[in-house]
Amino acid sequence: MVKQISVLISLFIIFIIFWRMPQQNIGLSSFANKSDLLGSPSSAQKFLNLITGISILIYFVCAIILNVT
């Protein structure tokens, strides 16, 4: 069960990292600002940082549990 959760969390982390808005690419950041896909850019960035941090902590806990057993 822990192994399946670990795999799902790792895939979710990869998805979240790819979903983050690029700061340097003017074209994509312009699209994100115009479409309001995640709300305002600053609140979306804070939300994605929070979700990424929580997911990484869950992944570390699963990895520790798998290594101990």
Residue frames as qw, qx, qy, qz and C-alpha x, y, z in Angstrom:
[[0.000, 0.885, 0.466, 0.000, 0.00, 0.00, 0.00],
 [0.294, -0.808, 0.106, 0.499, 2.79, 2.42, 0.88],
 [0.440, -0.133, 0.595, 0.660, 4.56, 1.58, -2.36],
 [0.232, 0.624, 0.641, 0.381, 1.48, 2.51, -4.42],
 [0.145, -0.946, -0.230, 0.178, 1.11, 5.78, -2.52],
 [0.443, -0.578, 0.329, 0.602, 4.78, 6.52, -3.09],
 [0.392, 0.182, 0.652, 0.623, 4.45, 5.93, -6.84],
 [0.083, 0.811, 0.540, 0.209, 1.33, 8.11, -7.06],
 [0.280, -0.893, -0.054, 0.347, 2.96, 10.92, -5.07],
 [0.460, -0.352, 0.455, 0.676, 6.10, 10.82, -7.22],
 [0.290, 0.439, 0.652, 0.547, 3.99, 11.06, -10.40],
 [0.092, -0.909, -0.406, 0.001, 2.00, 13.91, -8.84],
 [0.395, -0.722, 0.138, 0.550, 5.20, 15.78, -7.97],
 [0.407, -0.013, 0.581, 0.705, 6.43, 15.42, -11.56],
 [0.126, 0.693, 0.620, 0.345, 3.07, 16.71, -12.83],
 [0.234, -0.917, -0.230, 0.229, 3.14, 19.70, -10.46],
 [0.445, -0.505, 0.307, 0.673, 6.70, 20.60, -11.45],
 [0.306, 0.218, 0.635, 0.675, 5.77, 20.57, -15.15],
 [0.013, -0.784, -0.596, -0.175, 2.62, 22.59, -14.45],
 [0.340, -0.669, -0.150, 0.644, 4.45, 25.48, -12.79],
 [0.401, 0.904, 0.152, 0.004, 4.37, 28.70, -14.78],
 [0.722, 0.117, 0.025, 0.681, 7.71, 29.55, -16.39],
 [0.214, -0.818, -0.153, 0.512, 9.08, 32.91, -15.31],
 [0.260, -0.441, 0.434, 0.741, 11.38, 33.61, -18.28],
 [0.201, 0.270, 0.782, 0.525, 9.14, 32.52, -21.15],
 [0.197, 0.186, 0.105, -0.957, 7.09, 35.59, -22.00],
 [0.451, -0.046, -0.611, -0.648, 4.69, 33.72, -24.27],
 [0.503, -0.299, -0.810, 0.013, 3.56, 31.12, -21.75],
 [0.202, -0.324, -0.553, 0.741, 3.46, 33.51, -18.79],
 [0.247, 0.085, -0.148, -0.954, 1.42, 35.92, -20.90],
 [0.516, -0.195, -0.707, -0.442, -1.04, 33.12, -21.67],
 [0.430, -0.326, -0.764, 0.353, -1.29, 32.20, -17.99],
 [0.044, -0.245, -0.313, 0.916, -1.93, 35.82, -17.02],
 [0.358, 0.030, -0.327, -0.874, -4.62, 36.32, -19.67],
 [0.562, -0.187, -0.733, -0.335, -6.47, 33.08, -19.08],
 [0.435, -0.468, 0.435, -0.635, -6.44, 33.24, -15.24],
 [0.709, 0.045, -0.690, -0.138, -6.04, 29.47, -15.24],
 [0.592, -0.247, -0.654, 0.400, -5.03, 29.34, -11.57],
 [0.282, -0.894, -0.291, 0.192, -6.15, 32.77, -10.44],
 [0.079, 0.963, -0.259, -0.002, -3.60, 35.53, -9.96],
 [0.712, 0.453, -0.486, 0.228, 0.02, 34.51, -10.67],
 [0.001, 0.514, -0.647, 0.564, 1.22, 35.20, -7.13],
 [0.711, -0.212, 0.418, -0.523, -1.55, 33.21, -5.44],
 [0.942, 0.258, -0.163, -0.140, -1.12, 30.38, -7.94],
 [0.486, 0.536, -0.597, 0.346, 2.62, 30.31, -7.24],
 [0.301, -0.422, 0.620, -0.589, 2.03, 30.18, -3.48],
 [0.877, -0.018, 0.205, -0.434, -0.55, 27.41, -3.89],
 [0.866, 0.380, -0.324, 0.028, 1.74, 25.33, -6.12],
 [0.211, 0.550, -0.660, 0.466, 4.65, 25.83, -3.68],
 [0.562, -0.304, 0.516, -0.571, 2.46, 24.62, -0.81],
 [0.947, 0.143, 0.050, -0.285, 1.19, 21.57, -2.71],
 [0.687, 0.512, -0.483, 0.180, 4.71, 20.71, -3.89],
 [0.031, -0.527, 0.669, -0.523, 6.14, 20.97, -0.37],
 [0.736, -0.173, 0.424, -0.499, 3.41, 18.81, 1.16],
 [0.931, 0.302, -0.129, -0.157, 3.82, 16.22, -1.60],
 [0.479, 0.558, -0.605, 0.305, 7.58, 16.06, -1.08],
 [0.319, -0.422, 0.650, -0.546, 7.10, 15.57, 2.68],
 [0.888, 0.025, 0.241, -0.390, 4.61, 12.75, 2.06],
 [0.816, 0.462, -0.346, 0.020, 7.05, 11.18, -0.40],
 [0.174, 0.563, -0.689, 0.423, 9.90, 11.32, 2.14],
 [0.603, -0.266, 0.541, -0.523, 7.71, 9.71, 4.81],
 [0.944, 0.219, 0.033, -0.244, 6.76, 6.91, 2.39],
 [0.624, 0.564, -0.507, 0.186, 10.42, 6.42, 1.44],
 [0.133, -0.500, 0.701, -0.491, 11.46, 6.17, 5.10],
 [0.793, -0.087, 0.395, -0.456, 8.67, 3.69, 5.83],
 [0.906, 0.377, -0.161, -0.106, 9.68, 1.57, 2.84],
 [0.427, 0.591, -0.609, 0.312, 13.35, 1.59, 3.88],
 [0.373, -0.427, 0.638, -0.521, 12.62, 0.64, 7.48],
 [0.861, 0.021, 0.352, -0.365, 10.43, -2.32, 6.60]]
